[in-house]
Amino acid sequence: MTTPTEPQTHHAAIALGSNLGDRADSIHQALQALDEHPDIAVQAVSDLIETEPLLPQDAGTDAPPPYRYLNGAALLNTALPPHQLIEAMLNIEAGLGRTRRARWESRIIDLDLLLYDQRIINDPPHLLLPHPEMHKRLFVLEPLAQIAPDLLHPIQQRTIAQLLRICAAAEQSRTI
């Protein structure tokens, strides 16, 4: 007699952000929805930090400034493959009222898959892992370093704590 095999557990790191409405509540609702999914378990959650919105370099000075973001990070265990995890995250965003119209628009909730095990996936536009900009963004690295400082970036071959130090130093040395 054979015994059923347990689904393999994968480890994922995600970023969460919001700059519309009750930002903290939107993030907490997203975390709750993730944890209520039968194939996802939230393992750790960072503190939330408030940050300025990231704008495209060609955003004119006459554009109205978007609202400040709350950003955080979470570690997940999941039985879902990466494409299905992304789909679940998109469904949660939609369930919380997010509509996708423009890349740089304000949003009630934003969930980004940063890392999935140590996988490198290049399937644009659907899935790029690790997240291609994560190692350049303080608003991603600061919260992620709170909960997973020793997590290794599979392309950069540096820990999250190391990437945070590099990114913070680069931010400080920018010309004003």
Biotite code that builds the C-alpha atoms (Angstrom):
import biotite.structure as struc

atoms = struc.array([
    struc.Atom([0.000, 0.000, 0.000], chain_id="A", res_id=1, res_name="MET", atom_name="CA", element="C"),
    struc.Atom([1.347, 3.416, -0.905], chain_id="A", res_id=2, res_name="THR", atom_name="CA", element="C"),
    struc.Atom([1.058, 6.464, 1.253], chain_id="A", res_id=3, res_name="THR", atom_name="CA", element="C"),
    struc.Atom([0.226, 9.803, -0.284], chain_id="A", res_id=4, res_name="PRO", atom_name="CA", element="C"),
    struc.Atom([3.152, 12.123, -0.565], chain_id="A", res_id=5, res_name="THR", atom_name="CA", element="C"),
    struc.Atom([3.038, 15.437, 1.217], chain_id="A", res_id=6, res_name="GLU", atom_name="CA", element="C"),
    struc.Atom([3.181, 18.403, -1.122], chain_id="A", res_id=7, res_name="PRO", atom_name="CA", element="C"),
    struc.Atom([6.606, 19.970, -1.162], chain_id="A", res_id=8, res_name="GLN", atom_name="CA", element="C"),
    struc.Atom([6.864, 23.131, 0.887], chain_id="A", res_id=9, res_name="THR", atom_name="CA", element="C"),
    struc.Atom([8.500, 26.094, -0.775], chain_id="A", res_id=10, res_name="HIS", atom_name="CA", element="C"),
    struc.Atom([9.739, 29.265, 0.871], chain_id="A", res_id=11, res_name="HIS", atom_name="CA", element="C"),
    struc.Atom([8.864, 32.649, -0.566], chain_id="A", res_id=12, res_name="ALA", atom_name="CA", element="C"),
    struc.Atom([9.560, 36.250, 0.343], chain_id="A", res_id=13, res_name="ALA", atom_name="CA", element="C"),
    struc.Atom([7.077, 38.935, -0.648], chain_id="A", res_id=14, res_name="ILE", atom_name="CA", element="C"),
    struc.Atom([6.842, 42.705, -0.426], chain_id="A", res_id=15, res_name="ALA", atom_name="CA", element="C"),
    struc.Atom([3.613, 44.433, 0.556], chain_id="A", res_id=16, res_name="LEU", atom_name="CA", element="C"),
    struc.Atom([2.744, 48.066, -0.009], chain_id="A", res_id=17, res_name="GLY", atom_name="CA", element="C"),
    struc.Atom([-0.169, 50.478, -0.002], chain_id="A", res_id=18, res_name="SER", atom_name="CA", element="C"),
    struc.Atom([-0.600, 54.217, -0.505], chain_id="A", res_id=19, res_name="ASN", atom_name="CA", element="C"),
    struc.Atom([-4.388, 54.589, -0.679], chain_id="A", res_id=20, res_name="LEU", atom_name="CA", element="C"),
    struc.Atom([-7.097, 54.390, 1.953], chain_id="A", res_id=21, res_name="GLY", atom_name="CA", element="C"),
    struc.Atom([-6.330, 52.773, 5.296], chain_id="A", res_id=22, res_name="ASP", atom_name="CA", element="C"),
    struc.Atom([-2.901, 51.564, 4.235], chain_id="A", res_id=23, res_name="ARG", atom_name="CA", element="C"),
    struc.Atom([-2.119, 49.463, 7.312], chain_id="A", res_id=24, res_name="ALA", atom_name="CA", element="C"),
    struc.Atom([-5.529, 47.809, 7.207], chain_id="A", res_id=25, res_name="ASP", atom_name="CA", element="C"),
    struc.Atom([-5.123, 46.933, 3.523], chain_id="A", res_id=26, res_name="SER", atom_name="CA", element="C"),
    struc.Atom([-1.773, 45.288, 4.241], chain_id="A", res_id=27, res_name="ILE", atom_name="CA", element="C"),
    struc.Atom([-3.182, 43.392, 7.218], chain_id="A", res_id=28, res_name="HIS", atom_name="CA", element="C"),
    struc.Atom([-6.153, 42.210, 5.138], chain_id="A", res_id=29, res_name="GLN", atom_name="CA", element="C"),
    struc.Atom([-3.765, 40.975, 2.437], chain_id="A", res_id=30, res_name="ALA", atom_name="CA", element="C"),
    struc.Atom([-1.705, 39.086, 5.024], chain_id="A", res_id=31, res_name="LEU", atom_name="CA", element="C"),
    struc.Atom([-4.866, 37.546, 6.466], chain_id="A", res_id=32, res_name="GLN", atom_name="CA", element="C"),
    struc.Atom([-6.046, 36.488, 2.998], chain_id="A", res_id=33, res_name="ALA", atom_name="CA", element="C"),
    struc.Atom([-2.647, 34.938, 2.266], chain_id="A", res_id=34, res_name="LEU", atom_name="CA", element="C"),
    struc.Atom([-2.703, 33.034, 5.553], chain_id="A", res_id=35, res_name="ASP", atom_name="CA", element="C"),
    struc.Atom([-6.276, 31.835, 4.950], chain_id="A", res_id=36, res_name="GLU", atom_name="CA", element="C"),
    struc.Atom([-5.307, 30.350, 1.576], chain_id="A", res_id=37, res_name="HIS", atom_name="CA", element="C"),
    struc.Atom([-5.141, 26.549, 1.996], chain_id="A", res_id=38, res_name="PRO", atom_name="CA", element="C"),
    struc.Atom([-1.719, 26.318, 0.318], chain_id="A", res_id=39, res_name="ASP", atom_name="CA", element="C"),
    struc.Atom([-0.034, 29.352, 1.907], chain_id="A", res_id=40, res_name="ILE", atom_name="CA", element="C"),
    struc.Atom([1.171, 29.942, 5.461], chain_id="A", res_id=41, res_name="ALA", atom_name="CA", element="C"),
    struc.Atom([2.546, 33.299, 6.580], chain_id="A", res_id=42, res_name="VAL", atom_name="CA", element="C"),
    struc.Atom([5.666, 32.584, 8.650], chain_id="A", res_id=43, res_name="GLN", atom_name="CA", element="C"),
    struc.Atom([7.011, 36.048, 9.505], chain_id="A", res_id=44, res_name="ALA", atom_name="CA", element="C"),
    struc.Atom([5.973, 39.661, 8.969], chain_id="A", res_id=45, res_name="VAL", atom_name="CA", element="C"),
    struc.Atom([8.143, 42.770, 9.213], chain_id="A", res_id=46, res_name="SER", atom_name="CA", element="C"),
    struc.Atom([7.224, 46.074, 10.735], chain_id="A", res_id=47, res_name="ASP", atom_name="CA", element="C"),
    struc.Atom([5.664, 48.533, 8.312], chain_id="A", res_id=48, res_name="LEU", atom_name="CA", element="C"),
    struc.Atom([7.731, 51.511, 7.209], chain_id="A", res_id=49, res_name="ILE", atom_name="CA", element="C"),
    struc.Atom([6.502, 54.713, 5.596], chain_id="A", res_id=50, res_name="GLU", atom_name="CA", element="C"),
    struc.Atom([8.279, 55.768, 2.411], chain_id="A", res_id=51, res_name="THR", atom_name="CA", element="C"),
    struc.Atom([8.063, 58.256, -0.401], chain_id="A", res_id=52, res_name="GLU", atom_name="CA", element="C"),
    struc.Atom([6.537, 56.855, -3.602], chain_id="A", res_id=53, res_name="PRO", atom_name="CA", element="C"),
    struc.Atom([8.890, 55.649, -6.297], chain_id="A", res_id=54, res_name="LEU", atom_name="CA", element="C"),
    struc.Atom([8.311, 57.716, -9.419], chain_id="A", res_id=55, res_name="LEU", atom_name="CA", element="C"),
    struc.Atom([9.590, 57.249, -12.949], chain_id="A", res_id=56, res_name="PRO", atom_name="CA", element="C"),
    struc.Atom([12.549, 59.447, -13.842], chain_id="A", res_id=57, res_name="GLN", atom_name="CA", element="C"),
    struc.Atom([10.514, 61.254, -16.496], chain_id="A", res_id=58, res_name="ASP", atom_name="CA", element="C"),
    struc.Atom([7.683, 62.187, -14.101], chain_id="A", res_id=59, res_name="ALA", atom_name="CA", element="C"),
    struc.Atom([7.258, 65.907, -14.565], chain_id="A", res_id=60, res_name="GLY", atom_name="CA", element="C"),
    struc.Atom([7.308, 68.356, -11.687], chain_id="A", res_id=61, res_name="THR", atom_name="CA", element="C"),
    struc.Atom([3.738, 69.402, -12.507], chain_id="A", res_id=62, res_name="ASP", atom_name="CA", element="C"),
    struc.Atom([2.348, 65.920, -11.775], chain_id="A", res_id=63, res_name="ALA", atom_name="CA", element="C"),
    struc.Atom([0.435, 65.734, -8.472], chain_id="A", res_id=64, res_name="PRO", atom_name="CA", element="C"),
    struc.Atom([2.522, 63.963, -5.832], chain_id="A", res_id=65, res_name="PRO", atom_name="CA", element="C"),
    struc.Atom([1.203, 60.520, -4.916], chain_id="A", res_id=66, res_name="PRO", atom_name="CA", element="C"),
    struc.Atom([0.545, 59.609, -1.319], chain_id="A", res_id=67, res_name="TYR", atom_name="CA", element="C"),
    struc.Atom([3.284, 58.103, 0.847], chain_id="A", res_id=68, res_name="ARG", atom_name="CA", element="C"),
    struc.Atom([3.515, 54.322, 1.011], chain_id="A", res_id=69, res_name="TYR", atom_name="CA", element="C"),
    struc.Atom([3.455, 51.890, 3.861], chain_id="A", res_id=70, res_name="LEU", atom_name="CA", element="C"),
    struc.Atom([5.756, 48.999, 2.981], chain_id="A", res_id=71, res_name="ASN", atom_name="CA", element="C"),
    struc.Atom([6.502, 45.680, 4.610], chain_id="A", res_id=72, res_name="GLY", atom_name="CA", element="C"),
    struc.Atom([7.702, 42.187, 3.871], chain_id="A", res_id=73, res_name="ALA", atom_name="CA", element="C"),
    struc.Atom([6.592, 38.676, 4.737], chain_id="A", res_id=74, res_name="ALA", atom_name="CA", element="C"),
    struc.Atom([7.980, 35.178, 4.541], chain_id="A", res_id=75, res_name="LEU", atom_name="CA", element="C"),
    struc.Atom([5.642, 32.452, 3.320], chain_id="A", res_id=76, res_name="LEU", atom_name="CA", element="C"),
    struc.Atom([5.613, 28.693, 3.158], chain_id="A", res_id=77, res_name="ASN", atom_name="CA", element="C"),
    struc.Atom([3.597, 27.432, 0.223], chain_id="A", res_id=78, res_name="THR", atom_name="CA", element="C"),
    struc.Atom([2.753, 24.287, -1.696], chain_id="A", res_id=79, res_name="ALA", atom_name="CA", element="C"),
    struc.Atom([1.982, 26.406, -4.768], chain_id="A", res_id=80, res_name="LEU", atom_name="CA", element="C"),
    struc.Atom([4.404, 26.621, -7.684], chain_id="A", res_id=81, res_name="PRO", atom_name="CA", element="C"),
    struc.Atom([5.580, 30.190, -8.378], chain_id="A", res_id=82, res_name="PRO", atom_name="CA", element="C"),
    struc.Atom([3.120, 31.002, -11.184], chain_id="A", res_id=83, res_name="HIS", atom_name="CA", element="C"),
    struc.Atom([0.183, 29.835, -9.042], chain_id="A", res_id=84, res_name="GLN", atom_name="CA", element="C"),
    struc.Atom([1.472, 31.826, -6.063], chain_id="A", res_id=85, res_name="LEU", atom_name="CA", element="C"),
    struc.Atom([1.561, 34.951, -8.244], chain_id="A", res_id=86, res_name="ILE", atom_name="CA", element="C"),
    struc.Atom([-1.994, 34.179, -9.381], chain_id="A", res_id=87, res_name="GLU", atom_name="CA", element="C"),
    struc.Atom([-3.154, 33.844, -5.762], chain_id="A", res_id=88, res_name="ALA", atom_name="CA", element="C"),
    struc.Atom([-1.488, 37.162, -4.907], chain_id="A", res_id=89, res_name="MET", atom_name="CA", element="C"),
    struc.Atom([-3.135, 38.909, -7.878], chain_id="A", res_id=90, res_name="LEU", atom_name="CA", element="C"),
    struc.Atom([-6.521, 37.516, -6.810], chain_id="A", res_id=91, res_name="ASN", atom_name="CA", element="C"),
    struc.Atom([-5.990, 38.878, -3.290], chain_id="A", res_id=92, res_name="ILE", atom_name="CA", element="C"),
    struc.Atom([-5.077, 42.293, -4.715], chain_id="A", res_id=93, res_name="GLU", atom_name="CA", element="C"),
    struc.Atom([-8.238, 42.290, -6.848], chain_id="A", res_id=94, res_name="ALA", atom_name="CA", element="C"),
    struc.Atom([-10.341, 41.159, -3.888], chain_id="A", res_id=95, res_name="GLY", atom_name="CA", element="C"),
    struc.Atom([-9.093, 44.150, -1.912], chain_id="A", res_id=96, res_name="LEU", atom_name="CA", element="C"),
    struc.Atom([-10.043, 46.532, -4.714], chain_id="A", res_id=97, res_name="GLY", atom_name="CA", element="C"),
    struc.Atom([-6.866, 46.926, -6.732], chain_id="A", res_id=98, res_name="ARG", atom_name="CA", element="C"),
    struc.Atom([-7.330, 47.652, -10.395], chain_id="A", res_id=99, res_name="THR", atom_name="CA", element="C"),
    struc.Atom([-4.311, 47.684, -12.685], chain_id="A", res_id=100, res_name="ARG", atom_name="CA", element="C"),
    struc.Atom([-4.323, 50.572, -15.110], chain_id="A", res_id=101, res_name="ARG", atom_name="CA", element="C"),
    struc.Atom([-0.875, 52.171, -15.114], chain_id="A", res_id=102, res_name="ALA", atom_name="CA", element="C"),
    struc.Atom([2.500, 51.077, -13.777], chain_id="A", res_id=103, res_name="ARG", atom_name="CA", element="C"),
    struc.Atom([3.195, 54.084, -11.549], chain_id="A", res_id=104, res_name="TRP", atom_name="CA", element="C"),
    struc.Atom([-0.322, 54.654, -10.219], chain_id="A", res_id=105, res_name="GLU", atom_name="CA", element="C"),
    struc.Atom([-1.291, 54.785, -6.559], chain_id="A", res_id=106, res_name="SER", atom_name="CA", element="C"),
    struc.Atom([-2.627, 51.507, -5.237], chain_id="A", res_id=107, res_name="ARG", atom_name="CA", element="C"),
    struc.Atom([-4.693, 50.233, -2.362], chain_id="A", res_id=108, res_name="ILE", atom_name="CA", element="C"),
    struc.Atom([-2.492, 47.121, -2.166], chain_id="A", res_id=109, res_name="ILE", atom_name="CA", element="C"),
    struc.Atom([0.596, 45.880, -3.940], chain_id="A", res_id=110, res_name="ASP", atom_name="CA", element="C"),
    struc.Atom([1.961, 42.364, -3.459], chain_id="A", res_id=111, res_name="LEU", atom_name="CA", element="C"),
    struc.Atom([5.256, 41.464, -5.111], chain_id="A", res_id=112, res_name="ASP", atom_name="CA", element="C"),
    struc.Atom([6.915, 38.069, -5.141], chain_id="A", res_id=113, res_name="LEU", atom_name="CA", element="C"),
    struc.Atom([10.577, 38.749, -4.388], chain_id="A", res_id=114, res_name="LEU", atom_name="CA", element="C"),
    struc.Atom([12.135, 35.321, -3.896], chain_id="A", res_id=115, res_name="LEU", atom_name="CA", element="C"),
    struc.Atom([10.933, 31.746, -4.235], chain_id="A", res_id=116, res_name="TYR", atom_name="CA", element="C"),
    struc.Atom([13.330, 29.208, -2.742], chain_id="A", res_id=117, res_name="ASP", atom_name="CA", element="C"),
    struc.Atom([16.576, 29.956, -4.565], chain_id="A", res_id=118, res_name="GLN", atom_name="CA", element="C"),
    struc.Atom([14.908, 29.796, -7.972], chain_id="A", res_id=119, res_name="ARG", atom_name="CA", element="C"),
    struc.Atom([15.853, 31.984, -10.903], chain_id="A", res_id=120, res_name="ILE", atom_name="CA", element="C"),
    struc.Atom([12.955, 32.303, -13.358], chain_id="A", res_id=121, res_name="ILE", atom_name="CA", element="C"),
    struc.Atom([12.962, 34.455, -16.474], chain_id="A", res_id=122, res_name="ASN", atom_name="CA", element="C"),
    struc.Atom([9.438, 34.308, -17.918], chain_id="A", res_id=123, res_name="ASP", atom_name="CA", element="C"),
    struc.Atom([8.554, 37.899, -18.847], chain_id="A", res_id=124, res_name="PRO", atom_name="CA", element="C"),
    struc.Atom([6.096, 39.468, -18.506], chain_id="A", res_id=125, res_name="PRO", atom_name="CA", element="C"),
    struc.Atom([4.559, 36.895, -16.178], chain_id="A", res_id=126, res_name="HIS", atom_name="CA", element="C"),
    struc.Atom([7.315, 36.075, -13.729], chain_id="A", res_id=127, res_name="LEU", atom_name="CA", element="C"),
    struc.Atom([10.851, 37.221, -13.061], chain_id="A", res_id=128, res_name="LEU", atom_name="CA", element="C"),
    struc.Atom([12.583, 35.762, -10.021], chain_id="A", res_id=129, res_name="LEU", atom_name="CA", element="C"),
    struc.Atom([14.217, 37.063, -8.051], chain_id="A", res_id=130, res_name="PRO", atom_name="CA", element="C"),
    struc.Atom([12.351, 40.343, -8.405], chain_id="A", res_id=131, res_name="HIS", atom_name="CA", element="C"),
    struc.Atom([14.619, 42.277, -10.794], chain_id="A", res_id=132, res_name="PRO", atom_name="CA", element="C"),
    struc.Atom([14.654, 45.549, -8.812], chain_id="A", res_id=133, res_name="GLU", atom_name="CA", element="C"),
    struc.Atom([14.553, 44.304, -5.220], chain_id="A", res_id=134, res_name="MET", atom_name="CA", element="C"),
    struc.Atom([18.272, 44.688, -4.555], chain_id="A", res_id=135, res_name="HIS", atom_name="CA", element="C"),
    struc.Atom([18.058, 48.396, -5.497], chain_id="A", res_id=136, res_name="LYS", atom_name="CA", element="C"),
    struc.Atom([15.083, 49.363, -3.324], chain_id="A", res_id=137, res_name="ARG", atom_name="CA", element="C"),
    struc.Atom([15.447, 50.381, 0.309], chain_id="A", res_id=138, res_name="LEU", atom_name="CA", element="C"),
    struc.Atom([11.685, 50.114, 0.827], chain_id="A", res_id=139, res_name="PHE", atom_name="CA", element="C"),
    struc.Atom([11.968, 46.403, -0.013], chain_id="A", res_id=140, res_name="VAL", atom_name="CA", element="C"),
    struc.Atom([15.290, 45.606, 1.658], chain_id="A", res_id=141, res_name="LEU", atom_name="CA", element="C"),
    struc.Atom([14.684, 47.375, 4.994], chain_id="A", res_id=142, res_name="GLU", atom_name="CA", element="C"),
    struc.Atom([11.594, 45.375, 5.982], chain_id="A", res_id=143, res_name="PRO", atom_name="CA", element="C"),
    struc.Atom([12.924, 42.136, 4.476], chain_id="A", res_id=144, res_name="LEU", atom_name="CA", element="C"),
    struc.Atom([16.174, 42.493, 6.438], chain_id="A", res_id=145, res_name="ALA", atom_name="CA", element="C"),
    struc.Atom([14.129, 42.634, 9.668], chain_id="A", res_id=146, res_name="GLN", atom_name="CA", element="C"),
    struc.Atom([12.786, 39.126, 9.125], chain_id="A", res_id=147, res_name="ILE", atom_name="CA", element="C"),
    struc.Atom([15.387, 37.465, 6.879], chain_id="A", res_id=148, res_name="ALA", atom_name="CA", element="C"),
    struc.Atom([18.767, 39.219, 7.070], chain_id="A", res_id=149, res_name="PRO", atom_name="CA", element="C"),
    struc.Atom([20.670, 36.050, 6.138], chain_id="A", res_id=150, res_name="ASP", atom_name="CA", element="C"),
    struc.Atom([18.491, 35.125, 3.161], chain_id="A", res_id=151, res_name="LEU", atom_name="CA", element="C"),
    struc.Atom([20.678, 34.844, 0.066], chain_id="A", res_id=152, res_name="LEU", atom_name="CA", element="C"),
    struc.Atom([19.810, 36.585, -3.191], chain_id="A", res_id=153, res_name="HIS", atom_name="CA", element="C"),
    struc.Atom([20.387, 33.862, -5.823], chain_id="A", res_id=154, res_name="PRO", atom_name="CA", element="C"),
    struc.Atom([21.800, 36.188, -8.487], chain_id="A", res_id=155, res_name="ILE", atom_name="CA", element="C"),
    struc.Atom([23.615, 38.817, -6.430], chain_id="A", res_id=156, res_name="GLN", atom_name="CA", element="C"),
    struc.Atom([25.037, 36.094, -4.141], chain_id="A", res_id=157, res_name="GLN", atom_name="CA", element="C"),
    struc.Atom([24.731, 38.432, -1.173], chain_id="A", res_id=158, res_name="ARG", atom_name="CA", element="C"),
    struc.Atom([22.491, 38.292, 1.868], chain_id="A", res_id=159, res_name="THR", atom_name="CA", element="C"),
    struc.Atom([19.596, 40.685, 2.297], chain_id="A", res_id=160, res_name="ILE", atom_name="CA", element="C"),
    struc.Atom([21.558, 42.442, 5.074], chain_id="A", res_id=161, res_name="ALA", atom_name="CA", element="C"),
    struc.Atom([24.528, 42.924, 2.730], chain_id="A", res_id=162, res_name="GLN", atom_name="CA", element="C"),
    struc.Atom([22.297, 44.219, -0.063], chain_id="A", res_id=163, res_name="LEU", atom_name="CA", element="C"),
    struc.Atom([20.663, 46.641, 2.371], chain_id="A", res_id=164, res_name="LEU", atom_name="CA", element="C"),
    struc.Atom([24.053, 48.073, 3.383], chain_id="A", res_id=165, res_name="ARG", atom_name="CA", element="C"),
    struc.Atom([25.064, 48.488, -0.276], chain_id="A", res_id=166, res_name="ILE", atom_name="CA", element="C"),
    struc.Atom([21.754, 50.090, -1.244], chain_id="A", res_id=167, res_name="CYS", atom_name="CA", element="C"),
    struc.Atom([21.761, 52.429, 1.778], chain_id="A", res_id=168, res_name="ALA", atom_name="CA", element="C"),
    struc.Atom([25.308, 53.562, 0.978], chain_id="A", res_id=169, res_name="ALA", atom_name="CA", element="C"),
    struc.Atom([24.334, 54.224, -2.649], chain_id="A", res_id=170, res_name="ALA", atom_name="CA", element="C"),
    struc.Atom([21.316, 56.269, -1.518], chain_id="A", res_id=171, res_name="GLU", atom_name="CA", element="C"),
    struc.Atom([23.500, 58.398, 0.769], chain_id="A", res_id=172, res_name="GLN", atom_name="CA", element="C"),
    struc.Atom([25.989, 59.155, -1.988], chain_id="A", res_id=173, res_name="SER", atom_name="CA", element="C"),
    struc.Atom([23.478, 60.399, -4.573], chain_id="A", res_id=174, res_name="ARG", atom_name="CA", element="C"),
    struc.Atom([24.071, 63.874, -5.923], chain_id="A", res_id=175, res_name="THR", atom_name="CA", element="C"),
    struc.Atom([21.480, 66.436, -4.862], chain_id="A", res_id=176, res_name="ILE", atom_name="CA", element="C"),
])
